[in-house]
């Protein structure tokens, strides 16, 4: 619930925060799985982090989620965070994606500003065989890993492509993270992908669905009504 409410705050332009990444990491660690961003410590030591694989979290995505690069977390840890050193790394990244002079989370959205837009416009999964879908997955992951995603719609579109071509739980989790970021940058259609990819990831990981996005499944009673409304709006393409 903490992750969802933090997303909602970002969606409503109330705040920019890293709570969604922290909440996700703590959830994964509670299941005995490696964390993704590197924000969870146990007894003062960094809990294990997934560092390898095409669908691992990059340092660029960490900065997007208000988290420091992994090397910072390994070497400076909680002390570096407490002293505010991480902000010198995080703020330039975020400011470069906001409108000049923005007094709050006013994100750039124009497709012409994004190097990924021309490539993403040409990627379609419909009618593709397995080999073709594998190529699309590879192209989507390359755009992500080479840090070519810039506007909120980029993150949403790559999340859609990964959801459609996923080869395992790791792809689904990355798609969920990318759609989460798009939501926090006020891109309403990404709520749908966020809900469907989390439920798909939960099934793949042997956990219970949360949003009831699969036909015949039920939504958890703990999902806040405002989050339900936002997801329903995203389902309608609002």
C-alpha positions in Angstrom: 0.0 0.0 0.0 2.9 2.4 0.7 4.1 2.0 -2.8 0.7 2.7 -4.3 0.1 5.8 -2.2 3.5 7.2 -3.1 2.7 6.6 -6.7 -0.6 8.4 -6.3 1.1 11.4 -4.7 3.5 11.6 -7.7 0.6 11.2 -10.1 -1.2 14.1 -8.5 2.0 16.2 -8.7 2.2 16.4 -4.9 5.7 15.2 -4.5 8.7 13.5 -6.1 9.8 10.6 -3.9 11.7 7.3 -3.9 9.2 5.4 -1.7 8.0 3.1 -4.5 11.5 1.8 -5.0 12.1 1.4 -1.2 8.8 -0.3 -0.7 9.4 -2.7 -3.6 12.9 -3.6 -2.3 11.6 -4.3 1.2 8.8 -6.5 -0.1 11.3 -8.5 -2.2 13.7 -8.9 0.7 10.8 -10.0 2.9 10.3 -12.9 0.4 13.9 -13.9 0.6 14.6 -12.4 -2.9 17.3 -10.0 -4.0 16.2 -6.4 -4.0 16.3 -4.3 -7.1 17.3 -0.8 -6.3 19.5 -1.2 -3.3 17.6 0.8 -0.7 17.2 -1.9 1.9 19.8 -2.6 4.6 19.9 -5.4 7.2 22.0 -4.8 10.4 23.7 -1.9 8.7 24.7 -4.0 5.6 23.2 -3.7 2.1 20.9 -6.6 1.5 21.7 -8.6 -1.7 20.8 -6.8 -4.9 20.1 -8.3 -8.4 22.9 -6.8 -10.4 23.1 -8.9 -13.5 20.7 -9.6 -16.4 19.2 -7.5 -19.1 16.2 -6.8 -16.9 18.2 -5.7 -13.9 17.7 -2.1 -12.6 20.3 0.3 -14.1 21.8 3.2 -12.2 19.9 5.5 -14.6 16.6 4.0 -13.4 17.8 4.2 -9.8 18.2 8.0 -10.3 14.8 8.2 -11.9 13.4 6.6 -8.7 15.2 9.0 -6.4 17.8 6.4 -5.5 21.6 6.7 -5.7 23.7 4.5 -8.0 24.5 1.1 -6.6 28.2 1.8 -6.1 27.1 4.7 -3.8 24.9 2.4 -1.7 27.7 -0.1 -1.5 30.5 2.3 -0.4 28.7 5.1 1.4 25.5 3.3 2.6 23.2 4.8 5.1 25.7 7.4 6.2 26.0 8.9 2.7 22.2 9.0 2.5 21.9 10.7 5.9 24.4 13.3 4.9 22.5 14.2 1.7 25.4 13.3 -0.6 23.1 11.3 -2.9 21.1 14.3 -3.8 24.0 15.7 -5.7 23.7 12.7 -8.0 19.9 12.5 -8.2 18.7 16.1 -8.7 20.6 16.9 -12.0 19.0 13.8 -13.5 15.5 14.8 -12.4 15.8 18.4 -13.3 17.0 17.5 -16.9 13.6 15.8 -17.4 11.5 18.7 -16.0 10.5 21.9 -17.7 13.0 24.7 -17.2 12.2 26.7 -14.1 9.7 24.1 -12.8 8.7 24.8 -9.2 7.4 21.2 -8.8 7.2 17.9 -10.7 6.4 19.4 -14.1 7.8 16.7 -16.5 8.7 17.1 -20.1 6.3 15.1 -22.3 7.0 16.2 -25.9 7.8 13.2 -28.1 10.2 15.3 -30.2 12.5 15.5 -27.2 13.0 11.8 -26.9 15.6 9.7 -28.8 13.4 6.7 -28.2 10.2 7.9 -29.8 11.1 7.1 -33.5 12.2 3.6 -32.5 9.2 2.9 -30.3 6.8 4.1 -33.0 8.0 1.2 -35.2 7.8 -1.6 -32.6 4.6 -3.7 -32.7 4.0 -7.1 -31.2 0.7 -7.9 -32.9 1.1 -10.7 -35.5 4.7 -11.5 -34.6 5.9 -15.1 -34.2 8.1 -16.1 -31.3 11.3 -15.0 -33.1 9.8 -11.6 -34.0 8.7 -11.1 -30.4 12.2 -12.0 -29.1 13.6 -9.3 -31.4 11.2 -6.7 -30.1 12.0 -7.7 -26.5 15.7 -7.2 -27.3 15.1 -3.8 -28.9 13.0 -2.6 -25.9 15.6 -3.7 -23.4 18.4 -2.1 -25.4 16.5 1.3 -25.4 16.2 0.9 -21.6 19.8 -0.2 -20.9 21.3 2.5 -23.1 19.3 5.1 -21.2 17.3 6.3 -24.2 14.0 6.6 -22.4 13.2 10.3 -21.7 9.5 11.2 -21.5 6.9 9.4 -19.4 5.4 7.8 -22.5 8.7 6.1 -23.3 8.7 4.3 -20.0 5.1 3.3 -20.5 5.6 2.0 -24.1 8.7 -0.1 -23.2 6.7 -1.5 -20.2 3.9 -2.5 -22.7 6.4 -4.2 -25.0 8.1 -6.1 -22.2 4.8 -7.2 -20.8 3.9 -8.6 -24.2 7.2 -10.3 -24.8 8.3 -11.3 -21.3 10.3 -14.4 -20.9 10.0 -14.6 -17.2 9.2 -12.9 -13.9 12.2 -10.5 -14.2 10.9 -9.0 -17.4 7.5 -8.5 -15.8 9.0 -6.8 -12.8 11.0 -4.4 -14.9 7.8 -3.6 -16.9 6.1 -2.9 -13.6 8.8 -0.6 -12.5 8.9 1.3 -15.8 5.1 1.7 -15.7 5.3 2.8 -12.0 7.7 5.6 -13.0 5.4 6.7 -15.9 2.5 6.9 -13.5 4.6 9.0 -11.1 5.3 11.4 -14.0 1.5 11.8 -14.5 1.1 9.5 -17.5 -2.4 8.1 -16.7 -2.5 5.2 -19.2 0.4 3.5 -17.4 -1.8 2.6 -14.5 -3.2 -0.2 -16.5 0.2 -1.7 -17.3 1.3 -1.2 -13.7 -1.7 -3.3 -12.4 -1.5 -6.0 -15.0 2.3 -6.5 -14.8 2.3 -6.7 -11.0 -0.4 -9.3 -11.0 1.4 -11.2 -13.7 4.7 -11.0 -11.8 2.9 -12.1 -8.6 1.6 -15.2 -10.4 5.0 -16.0 -11.9 6.6 -15.6 -8.4 4.0 -17.7 -6.7 2.4 -14.8 -4.8 -1.2 -13.6 -4.7 -2.5 -11.1 -7.2 -3.3 -7.7 -5.9 -5.3 -5.8 -8.5 -7.6 -8.5 -9.9 -6.5 -7.7 -13.5 -6.8 -11.3 -14.6 -10.4 -12.4 -15.6 -11.9 -14.3 -12.7 -9.5 -13.0 -10.1 -10.3 -10.7 -7.2 -8.8 -7.4 -6.1 -7.2 -7.2 -2.7 -9.4 -5.3 -0.2 -6.3 -3.4 1.0 -6.0 -1.5 -2.3 -6.9 2.1 -1.6 -10.1 3.4 -3.3 -8.2 6.3 -4.9 -5.7 3.8 -6.4 -8.6 1.6 -7.7 -10.1 4.7 -9.4 -6.8 5.7 -11.0 -6.3 2.1 -12.3 -9.8 2.1 -13.7 -9.2 5.4 -15.4 -6.0 3.9 -17.0 -8.0 0.9 -18.1 -10.3 3.2 -20.0 -7.3 5.0 -21.5 -8.0 8.2 -19.6 
